[in-house]
Amino acid sequence: METRDGYSAEKNEFVMQFEVGDTVLVRHSGEEGVVVAILDEDRVSVRVNGTSFPVFTDELEYPY
């Protein structure tokens, strides 16, 4: 059973909203990038214009 925050109590693991390779929109800058790594349950690394940086997942959305 998955809760609203994405945590699966039955599997005792976190269900990540984004996956490596996903194209995402960084909300604060409006720039489009690609998820290049999952850092932890709240953060991913995103590459925008050749530069990678950590971003909290609540600051990202899909561009479509």
C-alpha positions in Angstrom: 0.0 0.0 0.0 1.5 3.3 -1.1 0.8 6.5 0.9 0.5 10.0 -0.4 4.2 10.8 0.2 5.2 7.8 -2.1 6.3 5.5 0.7 5.4 1.9 0.3 4.9 0.4 3.7 4.5 -3.2 2.4 7.8 -3.1 0.6 9.5 -0.9 3.1 10.9 1.3 0.3 10.4 4.7 -1.1 8.8 5.0 -4.6 10.6 7.7 -6.5 8.6 10.0 -8.7 11.4 10.5 -11.2 13.8 8.1 -12.9 17.2 8.5 -14.4 16.8 9.8 -18.0 13.5 11.6 -17.3 13.2 15.1 -18.9 12.2 17.5 -16.2 11.4 21.2 -15.8 13.2 23.1 -12.9 10.5 25.2 -11.5 12.6 28.1 -10.1 14.5 28.7 -13.4 12.1 27.4 -16.0 14.9 25.4 -17.6 14.6 21.9 -19.0 17.0 19.3 -17.9 17.5 15.5 -17.5 17.7 13.5 -14.3 21.2 11.9 -14.2 21.1 10.3 -10.7 18.9 9.5 -7.8 20.6 11.0 -4.7 18.1 10.0 -2.0 14.3 9.9 -1.4 14.0 13.7 -1.7 16.7 14.7 -4.2 17.9 13.9 -7.7 20.8 15.2 -9.8 19.7 17.1 -12.9 21.9 18.1 -15.9 21.0 21.4 -17.5 23.1 22.8 -20.3 26.0 20.4 -19.4 26.0 21.3 -15.7 24.7 18.8 -13.1 23.4 19.9 -9.7 21.2 18.4 -6.9 17.6 19.4 -6.8 14.8 18.6 -4.4 12.1 16.6 -6.3 9.4 19.0 -5.2 11.2 21.7 -7.3 10.7 19.6 -10.4 7.9 18.8 -12.8 7.4 17.1 -16.1 7.5 19.6 -19.0 4.3 18.3 -20.6 
